[in-house]
Amino acid sequence: MNIDATEWWRRLCEVTPNLVLSGDLHWHNERAISQLTEWSEFGITHIIDCRGEHSDKEFVATHAPDIVYHDHGTHDAGGHQDGEWYEEGWFLFVQAVLENPEAKVLVHCHMGINRAPSLGFFLLLRMGYGPWSALDMIRKARPIAACYYAESAWDTYCLHDTAHEAREVGQLQIDTFFIEHGIDLHDVIHQIREVEHA
């Protein structure tokens, strides 16, 4: 499957009426301001920024003060994400929706490939979706979402007294989904790296 990752990098991808995934704001201020205008017009009410390496908190407060911004950064070094990071993300998401049932929460990282989609996966699990359904929803909305940290999201979700059999079935669904719907992660990242400073 050929994907033009650069076309999807900063595109707003609605997974549910309350959950949107994307990449980050452009490094150039004028283009970032234009993006914020697009985000506001799309209806974004909250941002959960999954990047540990950068924050746009002050920039968003200055240019889009109506959008609630949360620094919720983590690494992108491979392996697993900490369970507390997923749980805190769920808390921020639920808080936003409780305050406004029509909230549109944008979850983003730098490229919108691994960290943000993996948190989105956890949010969908907590909303009651099964592993396969959640991954399918994310991939259909955002074809470059690799969800590299899905396994740690599932492990964290399973701490909520998920039966042993259900845990194994869910892990099998995750493994099978990625086998049947694999993307070339290295190529997707490479495409974005080629243009990220343009």
Summary of the structure (lengths in Angstrom):
residues: 198
radius of gyration: 16.1
end to end distance: 25.7
largest distance: 51.9
contacts: 622
relative contact order: 0.17
helix: 52%
strand: 13%
